[in-house]
Amino acid sequence: MYLGRSYEDVFAAAVSITKNIIFHKTGMFYTQIHQTAAVFGVTLHTNKITKSCDLDTVCGLLGLKDTVTRNQHVVFVKAGLVFEEDGTVWEHDTYLKHTKYKPLCLTTSDDEEKECPTS
């Protein structure tokens, strides 16, 4: 979705980077996400979320931390909507309250980097 490529193309590129055919169940490191995007000529930047970041206006991969288990998760966010891996779409404030996740970082491409003030 974010790279404008088919799931199959991104999956193949990710497998070539991670050397793991079940990464979609175990997750990827941010470096692997960046390397996968680079296969398609896209440069990504991951920055810590600041209080001035308005999730209603950003577009990118939102890194989250579970406040209970401390596990991390990544979702796609665009114009205030969170797109979860299971296909559900949430308003960001409802999603964060429901899941108990805390935003950690935002990964954006060169084109969208200026959308959210980061540190």
Secondary structure, DSSP 8 states (H G I E B T S, - for coil): -TTSS-HHHHHHHHHHHH--TTHHHH---HHHHHHHHHHTT--EEEEEB-TT--TTT-EEEEEEEETTT--EEEEEEETTEEE-TTS-EEEHHHHHHHHTEEEEEEEEETTTGGGS-B-
